[in-house]
Amino acid sequence: MRIATVAVASAALVAAGAGLAVAAPAPASSITLKASAAKVRLGDVVTFTGKADGLNEGSKVTLQVKDGKKWVSLPATAKVSKAAYKLTDKLDKKGVEVLRVKDGSTVSKSVSVTVR
C-alpha cells in the first residue's frame, strides 16, 4: 500500500512539472534608445536609433517627449526591422527635452537632448 501511494504522488509531481514546462512565459521585450547628439540647435534634426529585442518584425515604435509628469507621443515613428529601428525628429523647443520610444507596453529608458 505504501509503495502505491508513493508511486501515485510521484506521478502527480511529474505531471505537474511537465505542465509548468509547457506554460513557460514568453521572453520579455525590451527597447533601447540612443540619440545622435546630446546638444543641438533649435530646429536641428536628431536621429534616434536602438535595438528592439522581443518585438515583432514590422511593429511600430513611437517617439515620446515628457511634458510635465506625462508622456506625449510625437508624430515620429519607425518600424522594427531585424530587431532594430531608426527614426528622426526635429526638436523645436528650447531647453532639455526628455525622450523615449514606446511599442505597446514596452518602453525604453529615457534620453535627454539639450536644445539651444
BELBEL-V774735 format. One record per residue. N is the residue number from 1. RES is the residue in three letters. SS is DSSP state (A for helix, B for strand, O for the rest). PHI is phi in whole degrees, 0 to 359 (none if undefined). OMEGA is omega in degrees with one decimal (none if undefined). Layout:
BEGIN
n | res | ss | phi | omega
N | RES | SS | PHI | OMEGA
N | RES | SS | PHI | OMEGA
END
This chain:
BEGIN
n | res | ss | phi | omega
1 | MET | O | none | -178.9
2 | ARG | A | 297 | 178.9
3 | ILE | A | 296 | 179.5
4 | ALA | A | 296 | 179.3
5 | THR | A | 295 | 178.1
6 | VAL | A | 297 | 179.6
7 | ALA | A | 297 | 179.2
8 | VAL | A | 294 | 179.0
9 | ALA | A | 296 | 178.5
10 | SER | A | 297 | 178.9
11 | ALA | A | 298 | 179.6
12 | ALA | A | 294 | 178.5
13 | LEU | A | 295 | 178.7
14 | VAL | A | 296 | 180.0
15 | ALA | A | 296 | 179.1
16 | ALA | A | 295 | 178.4
17 | GLY | A | 296 | 178.6
18 | ALA | A | 295 | 178.2
19 | GLY | A | 295 | 179.2
20 | LEU | A | 291 | -179.3
21 | ALA | A | 294 | -179.7
22 | VAL | A | 288 | -175.7
23 | ALA | O | 265 | 179.5
24 | ALA | O | 295 | -179.1
25 | PRO | O | 292 | 177.3
26 | ALA | O | 291 | 178.5
27 | PRO | O | 298 | -178.3
28 | ALA | O | 290 | 176.6
29 | SER | O | 272 | 175.7
30 | SER | B | 211 | 178.1
31 | ILE | B | 230 | 172.2
32 | THR | O | 254 | -179.2
33 | LEU | O | 216 | 176.4
34 | LYS | B | 222 | 176.7
35 | ALA | B | 264 | -178.8
36 | SER | O | 290 | 179.5
37 | ALA | O | 210 | 177.6
38 | ALA | O | 270 | 178.7
39 | LYS | B | 226 | -179.9
40 | VAL | B | 221 | 174.1
41 | ARG | O | 269 | 179.3
42 | LEU | O | 307 | 179.1
43 | GLY | O | 90 | 178.1
44 | ASP | O | 292 | 176.5
45 | VAL | B | 268 | 178.2
46 | VAL | B | 246 | 176.9
47 | THR | B | 261 | 178.8
48 | PHE | B | 245 | -179.9
49 | THR | B | 229 | 176.7
50 | GLY | B | 179 | 176.8
51 | LYS | B | 260 | -179.6
52 | ALA | B | 229 | -178.3
53 | ASP | B | 282 | 177.6
54 | GLY | O | 84 | 177.3
55 | LEU | O | 268 | 179.7
56 | ASN | O | 291 | 174.0
57 | GLU | O | 303 | 179.3
58 | GLY | O | 88 | 177.3
59 | SER | O | 292 | -171.9
60 | LYS | B | 253 | 172.3
61 | VAL | B | 261 | -177.6
62 | THR | B | 240 | 176.6
63 | LEU | B | 283 | 178.5
64 | GLN | B | 233 | 176.9
65 | VAL | B | 239 | 179.6
66 | LYS | B | 277 | 179.3
67 | ASP | B | 237 | -174.3
68 | GLY | O | 71 | 179.6
69 | LYS | O | 258 | -176.8
70 | LYS | B | 245 | 177.5
71 | TRP | B | 259 | -179.1
72 | VAL | B | 245 | 178.8
73 | SER | B | 287 | 175.9
74 | LEU | B | 263 | 179.2
75 | PRO | B | 291 | -176.4
76 | ALA | B | 286 | 178.1
77 | THR | B | 224 | 176.0
78 | ALA | B | 208 | 176.2
79 | LYS | B | 267 | 178.1
80 | VAL | O | 286 | 178.2
81 | SER | B | 223 | -178.7
82 | LYS | O | 55 | 177.1
83 | ALA | O | 61 | 177.9
84 | ALA | B | 214 | 176.8
85 | TYR | B | 210 | 177.0
86 | LYS | B | 210 | 176.9
87 | LEU | B | 215 | 179.6
88 | THR | B | 232 | 175.7
89 | ASP | B | 207 | 177.2
90 | LYS | B | 264 | -179.6
91 | LEU | O | 270 | -173.3
92 | ASP | O | 236 | 176.2
93 | LYS | O | 226 | -179.2
94 | LYS | O | 290 | 179.0
95 | GLY | B | 117 | 179.8
96 | VAL | B | 266 | 177.1
97 | GLU | B | 262 | 176.9
98 | VAL | B | 255 | -173.0
99 | LEU | B | 232 | 174.1
100 | ARG | B | 208 | 172.2
101 | VAL | B | 242 | -175.1
102 | LYS | B | 218 | 169.7
103 | ASP | B | 222 | -176.4
104 | GLY | O | 63 | 179.3
105 | SER | O | 266 | 180.0
106 | THR | B | 269 | -179.8
107 | VAL | B | 231 | 176.9
108 | SER | O | 273 | 167.6
109 | LYS | O | 289 | -178.2
110 | SER | O | 277 | 172.6
111 | VAL | B | 234 | 178.8
112 | SER | B | 248 | 175.9
113 | VAL | B | 233 | 178.5
114 | THR | B | 271 | 179.9
115 | VAL | B | 252 | -179.0
116 | ARG | O | 257 | none
END
